[in-house]
């Protein structure tokens, strides 16, 4: 208390400017120290985190505005990596091993024909291949070749409401994600069955992986068991843990 | 220059001072969070000390999110980018429109640079607040250029699909990412020199806050560092 009183006296004595400058410098230094030296615990403060989340939502909108149907670059087949890296939120030996003969892709939401699809039925759809760059949110990237049915073709075949906002996915390992309809309808978005001309190995998402070359790797769900079309925002596994939802590239 | 009743002159315009200090915050956010992002997938075989990075407590993130604080770092980076870019644009537009760049940073000739660099290295370079010598001009222009390259390579690795022409200019995604790292390194080197010189010539610090310095201060002219 006496310190406060003392400083008030000093202020009255006309040394205002010096004190203010020192306080400004001190605050500037502690801000610098806080952000640079402490590993920044300020992220864990609710108000800061709320602001960061709000900016991330704003960035979703900016990215949706930037998004267009222009194609991402494609590469010659020779550029495709054969031994592709696989990531999941647990160890590789724990990836789901799905029995293809009994597999059915479940459909729900704003879809006219919600009959589940077997693999032979899916394989009978027109297929195409692409050699594109997979960009991981961690920073690494890798060029691969994927083969499957254009997702737009599949959405049209099942009578999905193409004016809905989102398409969501549920996966055999508990992973889940959702994408905007514009990205779902992008000509290079594929529901894939193969990587490097071979049926997806378990670690690559057998039997179904969505390839969205316009988005970061974690927006390309593997081991898809169910999908739905909706107008209700439903986030995703990493998205609910702070990663940007749109994550377009 | 107009001398006021306290015998000081204006050496830094208000816009330059405000954007300078906002930039301090923006750069701290971008470098701190950028280092954490680097750590998640380093190009070269080293990591930045986590204590020097931004993005939330790694142990907490591991417990709650099953990840080492990359999500928080990305949130900071893509929030800080707005502060950096908007503030940078205000500074650039002001600098060009007001003639600040023309007066303060140009001309800078190779011969003048060599002369002043030699003088600085032998501690004979005078320092006048608000008037930049050729070494300072070259450094400030260089760091401005580095900042522009950082924004452009940043856009290239954020949107290598939507901004594929830009990414192409920087040699594609992976090369743009490398240049983004090298640009950061250049800016950090600049900051080391910049802050070292402020420590050697401390009266430059209040001048960047108040904008004013003593008009008749022969000791400033005799300062040995640039």
HADDOCK unambig.tbl for C-alpha pairs under 7 A between the chains (distance, minus, plus):
assign (segid A and resid 35 and name CA) (segid B and resid 54 and name CA) 6.51 0.50 0.50
assign (segid A and resid 36 and name CA) (segid B and resid 28 and name CA) 6.96 0.50 0.50
assign (segid A and resid 36 and name CA) (segid B and resid 32 and name CA) 6.33 0.50 0.50
assign (segid A and resid 36 and name CA) (segid B and resid 52 and name CA) 5.10 0.50 0.50
assign (segid A and resid 36 and name CA) (segid B and resid 53 and name CA) 6.29 0.50 0.50
assign (segid A and resid 37 and name CA) (segid B and resid 51 and name CA) 5.64 0.50 0.50
assign (segid A and resid 37 and name CA) (segid B and resid 52 and name CA) 5.06 0.50 0.50
assign (segid A and resid 38 and name CA) (segid B and resid 51 and name CA) 5.42 0.50 0.50
assign (segid A and resid 38 and name CA) (segid B and resid 52 and name CA) 6.82 0.50 0.50
assign (segid A and resid 39 and name CA) (segid B and resid 50 and name CA) 6.11 0.50 0.50
assign (segid A and resid 39 and name CA) (segid B and resid 51 and name CA) 4.20 0.50 0.50
assign (segid A and resid 39 and name CA) (segid B and resid 52 and name CA) 5.66 0.50 0.50
assign (segid A and resid 39 and name CA) (segid B and resid 53 and name CA) 5.12 0.50 0.50
assign (segid A and resid 39 and name CA) (segid B and resid 54 and name CA) 5.26 0.50 0.50
assign (segid A and resid 39 and name CA) (segid B and resid 56 and name CA) 6.69 0.50 0.50
assign (segid A and resid 39 and name CA) (segid B and resid 57 and name CA) 6.59 0.50 0.50
assign (segid A and resid 40 and name CA) (segid B and resid 54 and name CA) 5.09 0.50 0.50
assign (segid A and resid 40 and name CA) (segid B and resid 55 and name CA) 6.43 0.50 0.50
assign (segid A and resid 40 and name CA) (segid B and resid 56 and name CA) 5.74 0.50 0.50
assign (segid A and resid 41 and name CA) (segid B and resid 56 and name CA) 5.42 0.50 0.50
assign (segid A and resid 41 and name CA) (segid B and resid 57 and name CA) 5.97 0.50 0.50
assign (segid A and resid 43 and name CA) (segid B and resid 55 and name CA) 6.32 0.50 0.50
assign (segid A and resid 43 and name CA) (segid B and resid 56 and name CA) 4.82 0.50 0.50
assign (segid A and resid 43 and name CA) (segid B and resid 72 and name CA) 6.98 0.50 0.50
assign (segid A and resid 44 and name CA) (segid B and resid 56 and name CA) 6.04 0.50 0.50
assign (segid A and resid 52 and name CA) (segid B and resid 75 and name CA) 6.01 0.50 0.50
assign (segid A and resid 52 and name CA) (segid B and resid 76 and name CA) 6.91 0.50 0.50
assign (segid A and resid 52 and name CA) (segid B and resid 79 and name CA) 6.80 0.50 0.50
assign (segid A and resid 55 and name CA) (segid B and resid 79 and name CA) 6.16 0.50 0.50
assign (segid A and resid 56 and name CA) (segid B and resid 75 and name CA) 6.58 0.50 0.50
assign (segid A and resid 67 and name CA) (segid B and resid 162 and name CA) 6.92 0.50 0.50
assign (segid A and resid 72 and name CA) (segid B and resid 161 and name CA) 4.84 0.50 0.50
assign (segid A and resid 73 and name CA) (segid B and resid 161 and name CA) 6.92 0.50 0.50
assign (segid A and resid 138 and name CA) (segid B and resid 37 and name CA) 6.90 0.50 0.50
assign (segid A and resid 138 and name CA) (segid B and resid 40 and name CA) 5.48 0.50 0.50
assign (segid A and resid 138 and name CA) (segid B and resid 41 and name CA) 5.63 0.50 0.50
assign (segid A and resid 139 and name CA) (segid B and resid 41 and name CA) 5.81 0.50 0.50
assign (segid A and resid 140 and name CA) (segid B and resid 41 and name CA) 6.39 0.50 0.50
assign (segid A and resid 214 and name CA) (segid B and resid 161 and name CA) 6.47 0.50 0.50
assign (segid A and resid 241 and name CA) (segid B and resid 65 and name CA) 5.79 0.50 0.50
assign (segid A and resid 242 and name CA) (segid B and resid 71 and name CA) 5.21 0.50 0.50
assign (segid A and resid 242 and name CA) (segid B and resid 72 and name CA) 6.67 0.50 0.50
assign (segid A and resid 243 and name CA) (segid B and resid 71 and name CA) 5.04 0.50 0.50
assign (segid A and resid 249 and name CA) (segid B and resid 158 and name CA) 5.99 0.50 0.50
assign (segid A and resid 249 and name CA) (segid B and resid 159 and name CA) 4.06 0.50 0.50
assign (segid A and resid 249 and name CA) (segid B and resid 160 and name CA) 5.68 0.50 0.50
assign (segid A and resid 249 and name CA) (segid B and resid 161 and name CA) 5.24 0.50 0.50
assign (segid A and resid 249 and name CA) (segid B and resid 162 and name CA) 6.43 0.50 0.50
